[in-house]
Amino acid sequence: MVNIKTLMLIALSLCGAGMAQEKTTADDSHPPALTIYNQNFFVAREYLPLDLASGVNHVQYAGIAAHLEPDSVILRDPAGRSLQILEQNYRNDPISQELLLSFYEGKAIEFQIQPGQIVKGKIIRSGYVPSSSYAQGYPQPGYGQPIIEVDGVLRFGLPGLPLFPALTGDSILKPTLNWALQTNSPGKFDAEISYVSGGMSWQADYNLVVSDNPAGKSDLLDLVGWITMRNQSGKTFENANIKLMAGDVNKIQPGTPASRAYGAMKAMAADEAMAPVVTEKSFDEFHLYTLDRATTLHDQETKQVEFVQGMAIHAQRIYVYDGAQVAQYGYYNLEQIRQDSSYGTASNPKVWVMEEFKNADTNHLGIALPKGKLRFYRRDTDGHLEFVGENMIDHTPKDEMIRVSTGNAFDVVGERKRTNYHVESSQRWMDESFEIRLRNHKKTAVTVRAVEHLYRGANWRLTEQSDPSKKTDAQTAEFSITVPPDGERVVTYTVHYSW
């Protein structure tokens, strides 16, 4: 028969422990504020009511984030009251079955095998392994397996459901901060606590609907940007004011000196209240996005909000043919490139399709765009949206050009082959000739940018070329070729190298 008295004692112990741990919690009159970085960490700012007496005060704050960086904690009185922290302790070992077993190692407790059947067993080894030990790779195989002695026989694993007599006095139910505080101004006030913690991230995603521009050859884009926030911090933040930090913040990993993010955290802790509408602003070398209203971010929740819209954005569809397959020679040095006659002769038949548009006010956009994924859709003849490609963009300031590849063209192909190769090593020069064929199977003309990499030497010049070219950098030339419908264009050139 189940020991009802024992179960009631456990329940009462849990309730009592919960009340003891929750003596100091966040102040509901001051909602929390979060600044979430897109590098899986965040800065939290919360308030908790304190009533300090003269001398040393022992304060407990339960329910802190589970991935807190303890050395980042800032506790202060916003009104300027002097507050001296004599000691701070962070506990992140909430009570669990394994932890309770460890408290009773060497002692006997009851185990319920099935309703009405209880046996006593002595806990030889609890099997409890602190989570920090897993992170550091300390536990050995089998160490986490409990050993229980029942009727003089050792067994691995639990014989049944453990029935614990009571909790120990220092048990906690949630991650907890404990302080020893001293102040020269006793009394009640709302203290502010700010800290850095891992376990929270955000990302931007953009959906773009592409349509033909009836006024010209360019495309028109309708853009909607979404922010996705993920809370895996182990804590729920009720009615939080949320800001999102975009940029490459230097965040030092554990075991290294204090990070630049700590300085950013202190600056954010002193920042003013949220703006009343959705806004984006520059902050230091980064950009901040403020959500328009307070929202609850539950633990283990994924939340999405819309943050940007742009309609009728003018974009240019670009076809790019980069015909030389040289990635397989990535380890070559310049001398190897010159000596290998077959280098760069393999042909890539694919023609890339790219969309290019300017992030400007004059183009119905003009907001700093955080890095994220762009998904492109186009309407079919029956009006249905069809997915036509996706790619990533990096953090893009206002008035910068965005150019992304959406895939390879189906009806436009390229072919590249070398037609001549001559080397005079003693005189330190060489000539190389190529032929590029571009075929268009569409019913409309297309313009293809044929990109050629002059890779055999830093000193080069085109001695012959069938079409005008543009030097785009020190080792790249580009031909802009218009290919007629169901037609073909052939581009030829000869390059002279010297060294």
Steps between C-alpha positions, in 0.01 A plus 500: 500500500627848414637692796253792488664671795837497327353644177324778695827586675674526163227727360510725807878513483489604134244772571699629794822499302330686215379771736846531649668536160248754367539755776649744250370499141476747215285809553184482286469881498824520297481271196826330394700630207695273265763574240547187289810453287510279192789304655301288750521731801300787645508779755216504755394786725257425781388660827459343842367658820747520788449596863846538650583551866818634654791258490532193278188385309465157340288524183385218275376541140341185355421440137807645332583381145657155489796607283596808699857633486540571873785747456279718278242575773442866586279571804430865573248752627383717205446786747872499584490341845837356602481120484799289594508134395707312754441161339311351206420131448337341196325164536390314189428153638119493534364200685461182295466130572870442433605790725273381783651151470843656549382661826418153637810314388595247770146501638195281443173633355179340379432407137152435364523202264127501420187618682497336840855362474787694661857389566787666683827558321831655597641753254859397435546739208240752387620539142460878522736690270490884502413647161822703505699176510337385175589832336865461601517132401585366848258207557622152416275229345272341761558772759146630457341160574363462857586199719240391759536227763177302561500206744880489498520482118642782284313596187557760228199723451210583728277220630196725477373854555705661781300645792709769667437589868558877457699766319824629645514856625716633215295350215387738225218466247631752246837655411567748780725796585588566863657823622643638821419871472579805703373858461535831681133581423269228641146474372283377214581559134485330161846378402599446138684184396662470157694203367622315191370149438512243226204308363319765297543594135324664207524501124354694210321337207375675188229388259507667159235469229644571155287635216574646159513877471254604228690828455833339412735204510564510874319292763278628780537354849261499795702435817383396846757455775442278805691475825508159668593490870586177683503481879695208643622687806306292755291804602175661385501880469152647554398813303859577411616800301725352233780642291699307242865578439631446146871500429814303560552550873827361632397233755784324680441131565520353854851478640620820334515861630190718533327586176399813319142384541530568874564868423206502261287341773584777745409762241173326423416472869500879523302552176167679509150351459382344174371711216123483448522362143714251310828675440851437383793710614876499495667409831879515527617288202178300488127541433213461745149390411229575756178298508191719496342353813582293805464126455539185708784274393446154650781258566549263203281727284561616144333835426478686169420864426495699178750786497536639147293533182596630159270506198583547131876487554681534169743212441714385213520135400858413411639200316863421581719242327819418690623219278837398648494220759800582718368413849671158487836678479449707813834393650708610195747787526570740213797301368295177489222683314748616235659157457180292484381534141160345579421745780163668441410308185206308651172664399202581722178498292279668761388861474413660833179697549533795738273775629651840567327790674598806700402533866400866472210730588459581132447128438223460766736346758788683670534329841809324636431132435644241741654189351257224414347281233323639192234275346379590152155415363342569161136467393416231248256564214220367722585753769662257746826595667788267419833488683785592261809516723657626820829634627658680795592865541740648753420809709417759235500874577262747342581608141710190428442268204370150567595231250407137564497184293165321476617194305607395151323585177324211327482646147828690491823300490869568446797319357864601536807349337861594444599542135869592527783471755858616449774538763847654474640421843848632421352836403249485786173541306208295372191544280170322556180519293143402591164464330176550698168388354176627655174340388156640577197271463253759628248685285649833608854638483719485811818684596768279654804626691784268399759518778857398420772463764849580374665268747844415358675824597459846647623668178258441216327672208243395243668513161189386310129499590187458292289717733577790735594401857518674835778445753314447829806433719872420473440154354146504360351614169129501421319488165138613477340293224141523374386162368196504264193275551576140403845620402870475578784746546870413485759704690872458434805661657876458538686596816875570520677435832847613602698450820 
